[in-house]
Amino acid sequence: MCNGFFYVGLVTFFEKQKKMKVFILSALALLGAGSVSAQTYQELNRFELGINGGICRTSLPKGSLYTGTSTYWQSFGGARALYTIKEYFQVGLEVNATKWETTDDHVPITGLTGKPLGTDTVTYTFARPAISFLAHANVMIPLFKNYRFNNVANIHLGISGGPVAAINDGAQSTKVYGSADQDSSLKYLDRYAFKPGSGWAFGFQMGYTHYIKEHVGLGVEYAPRYYSINTLDSELAGRNSHFRLWSHALSLSIRYRW
């Protein structure tokens, strides 16, 4: 009889041990799955600060009397704050500044006697500088290594928009061609600066950031944006009081995240 109870007790003990083993293995499996799942995503709620600089070129402005006939590359720089709220979504703010200028064709200048006096080139300054305050919303494509544990790079594509301040002095300058002892001197417009103004911008950005260390990254970006600006220019019956243009910026950036 005792042997019977001993046998039943022994069987019960091993059954409990077996169930405990299954429970422990199941718990470890769930913890392991959770750990792998956590490693599958880049860290959320991540804050990032950066500075960027490069070159920027505009289209010929439209809507104003003076537009010029040629544009050229200008320097471009700014600062940016970004916040990752989901694995594939990021929002942020940017402040940047550049200069908007165009030139007219080189026009030959001939004196009253028909003698060539030189060529006149007019510079139109639309903003010096143009300061943009832009909100960003980016879709992210994170790139990983080590079984998607370390986020080493991000590709982003997004939209941006916000207010713009076109700072300017509204000054005009002229240049004199010829001299009294050579020919009748002629005075031509050399530079025309628009009055200060403000407006809005809307555009896109696309780029790539590679993190050379856990917290430090280097990036490149292309950003086309559309600007519409109203100025205080009341001369020429206000025909230079509004202009529109496209801007194309290429920039490099350095970022710090935590």
Secondary structure, DSSP 8 states (H G I E B T S, - for coil): -HHHHHHHHHHHHHHHHHHHHHHHHHHHHHHHHHHHHHHTS--SSEEEEEEEEEEEEE---BSSS---SEE--EEEEEEEEEEEEETTEEEEEEEEEEEEEEE---EEEE-TTS-EEEEE--EEEEEEEEEEEEEEEEEEEEEEETTTTEEEEEEEEEEEEEEEEE-----EEEEEES-TTTS--EEEEEEEE---EEEEEEEEEEEEEEESSSSEEEEEEEEEEEEEEEE---SGGGTTSEEEEEEEEEEEEEEEE-
